[in-house]
Amino acid sequence: KMLKNKWTFYHIYKIVAPLLALLLTACATMPASKSANNQTITWTKRESQLLTLTHWQANGAMSIKQNNKATSASLYWTQQGQNNYTINLQGPLGTGAMKITAQPGKVTLLQADKQPQSASTAEALLKAQTGWYLPISNLYYWVRGLPVPNVPANKKYDQYHHLQSLQQQGWLINYQRYTAVNNLDLPSKLILQKKPFTIKIIISQWKPK
């Protein structure tokens, strides 16, 4: 009986310990809630400040809804210039872990128990492999609170000249929350809509590099 109890405790520990570690890690990486600096500056100055951020690590979560179909994932995003990035999605799109890596001219998708797949754009690759559409190329700008340069856009600002909403390339992006990261105000919650898709992104931790 004692051996049986030890066996039971051991197996319970093996199951619970990783979950506790995951929970503690998540709590440790969540920053304290911090509002935006809310400096009263012009859009031109704010835009020039945001354009200096080209390398970062952003952690958070993302959800995607297409008509009545919805899914969500944990988001771990490392950006090293415009065309170099790694995006890890944990538990997304009903497929488990997914890793998207990009270098100029080539994007590769890695999924568990599947051969790596590559294409010239992330959008084409994800649509072909998952059926979902993510405007990843544009998110390089949109996630910083910037419109894509040299593309027509309808912009609305708040009193501090943060982007409040942006219409560009058929997408409507609503910026619902900003947070202060050093001297920058960066989006921490945004919603993107383009029928039939609604994408919500929440950044819990920004790490400029």
C-alpha positions in Angstrom: 0.0 0.0 0.0 2.8 2.4 0.9 4.5 1.7 -2.5 1.2 2.3 -4.2 0.9 5.7 -2.4 4.4 6.6 -3.4 3.7 5.7 -7.0 0.6 7.8 -7.0 2.4 10.8 -5.4 5.2 10.5 -7.9 2.9 10.6 -10.9 0.8 13.4 -9.6 4.1 15.4 -9.0 5.2 14.7 -12.6 1.9 16.1 -13.9 1.5 19.1 -11.5 5.1 20.3 -11.4 5.4 21.4 -15.0 2.1 23.2 -14.7 3.2 25.1 -11.6 6.5 26.0 -13.4 4.6 27.3 -16.4 2.3 29.3 -14.1 5.2 30.8 -12.2 7.1 31.7 -15.4 4.0 33.4 -16.8 3.6 35.4 -13.7 7.3 36.4 -13.7 7.2 37.7 -17.2 4.0 39.7 -16.8 5.0 43.3 -16.2 3.3 45.6 -13.7 0.5 47.5 -15.3 1.9 50.7 -16.6 0.0 53.4 -18.4 1.4 55.3 -21.4 3.6 58.4 -20.9 0.9 60.4 -22.7 3.3 63.2 -23.8 1.5 65.9 -25.7 3.6 65.8 -28.9 2.9 66.0 -32.6 2.2 63.0 -34.7 5.4 63.7 -36.8 7.5 63.5 -33.6 5.8 60.4 -32.3 6.1 58.7 -35.6 9.8 59.4 -35.8 10.3 58.0 -32.2 8.4 54.8 -33.1 10.4 54.3 -36.3 13.6 54.0 -34.2 12.2 50.7 -32.8 13.2 48.0 -35.3 14.4 45.2 -32.9 12.3 43.8 -30.1 10.9 40.9 -28.2 7.2 41.0 -27.5 5.3 38.4 -25.4 1.5 38.1 -25.1 -1.5 36.4 -26.7 -3.4 36.5 -29.9 -6.9 35.3 -30.9 -8.3 34.9 -34.4 -12.0 34.7 -35.3 -13.3 33.8 -38.7 -17.1 34.0 -38.8 -18.1 31.5 -36.1 -14.7 29.8 -35.9 -12.3 31.0 -33.3 -8.9 30.1 -31.7 -6.2 31.6 -29.6 -2.5 31.2 -28.9 0.3 32.5 -26.7 2.6 34.8 -28.6 6.4 35.0 -28.5 7.7 37.4 -31.1 11.3 38.4 -31.8 12.0 41.0 -34.5 15.4 41.9 -35.8 14.8 44.4 -38.6 11.9 44.4 -41.0 12.5 41.1 -42.8 14.0 39.1 -40.0 11.8 37.7 -37.3 10.7 34.6 -35.4 7.1 34.2 -34.2 6.3 31.3 -31.9 2.6 30.6 -31.4 1.8 28.1 -28.6 -1.4 26.2 -29.1 -2.7 28.1 -32.1 -5.1 27.2 -34.9 -5.9 23.8 -33.5 -2.4 22.6 -34.4 -0.3 22.9 -31.3 3.0 24.8 -31.4 3.9 26.7 -34.5 7.1 28.6 -35.4 7.4 31.1 -38.2 10.9 32.3 -39.1 11.7 34.8 -41.8 14.7 36.1 -43.7 14.6 38.3 -46.7 12.8 36.5 -49.5 11.9 33.4 -47.5 9.5 32.5 -44.7 9.5 29.0 -43.1 6.7 27.4 -41.0 7.5 24.7 -38.5 4.8 22.5 -37.0 5.1 19.4 -34.8 5.1 16.2 -36.7 5.2 18.0 -40.1 7.8 18.8 -42.6 9.0 22.4 -42.7 7.2 24.5 -45.3 8.5 27.6 -47.0 7.1 30.4 -49.2 8.1 33.9 -50.2 5.5 35.5 -47.8 4.1 34.6 -44.4 0.6 35.4 -45.5 0.6 33.0 -48.4 2.3 30.3 -46.3 -0.1 30.5 -43.4 -3.2 30.6 -45.6 -2.0 27.5 -47.5 -1.1 25.5 -44.4 -3.7 26.6 -41.8 -6.5 28.3 -43.7 -6.0 31.4 -41.5 -4.9 34.8 -42.7 -2.5 36.9 -40.7 -1.2 40.2 -42.1 2.3 39.6 -40.6 4.2 41.9 -43.0 2.0 44.8 -42.1 2.1 44.0 -38.4 5.8 45.0 -38.4 4.3 48.6 -38.5 0.9 48.2 -37.0 2.0 46.6 -33.8 4.2 49.6 -33.1 1.2 52.0 -33.7 2.4 53.0 -37.2 0.8 52.9 -40.6 2.6 51.1 -43.4 4.7 53.8 -45.2 3.7 54.9 -48.7 0.3 53.1 -48.6 -3.0 55.1 -48.4 -4.3 55.2 -44.9 -7.1 56.8 -42.9 -5.8 57.7 -39.5 -7.4 58.9 -36.3 -5.5 60.1 -33.2 -6.2 60.7 -29.6 -5.3 63.9 -27.8 -1.6 62.8 -27.4 -1.3 61.8 -31.1 -1.3 58.1 -30.5 -3.0 56.2 -33.3 -6.5 55.5 -32.1 -7.7 53.8 -35.3 -6.2 53.1 -38.7 -7.8 51.9 -41.9 -5.3 50.5 -44.4 -5.3 47.9 -47.1 -8.8 46.9 -46.2 -8.1 46.4 -42.5 -9.5 48.4 -39.6 -7.1 48.5 -36.7 -8.4 49.8 -33.3 -5.8 50.7 -30.7 -7.4 50.1 -27.3 -4.5 50.5 -25.0 -0.9 51.8 -24.9 1.8 51.3 -22.3 5.1 53.1 -21.6 8.2 51.3 -22.6 11.2 53.5 -21.7 10.5 56.7 -23.6 8.1 55.1 -26.1 4.3 54.6 -25.9 3.7 51.2 -27.5 0.4 49.4 -28.2 -0.5 46.7 -25.7 -4.0 45.9 -27.0 -5.2 46.2 -30.6 -8.0 44.7 -32.7 -7.7 44.1 -36.4 -10.8 43.5 -38.6 -11.3 42.6 -42.2 -14.2 40.4 -43.1 -14.4 37.6 -42.3 -11.4 37.9 -39.8 -11.1 39.6 -36.4 -7.7 39.4 -34.8 -7.0 40.5 -31.2 -3.4 41.0 -30.0 -2.5 41.7 -26.4 1.2 42.4 -25.6 1.9 41.7 -22.0 5.6 42.4 -22.2 7.6 44.6 -24.6 11.4 44.3 -24.7 13.1 46.8 -27.1 16.5 45.6 -28.2 
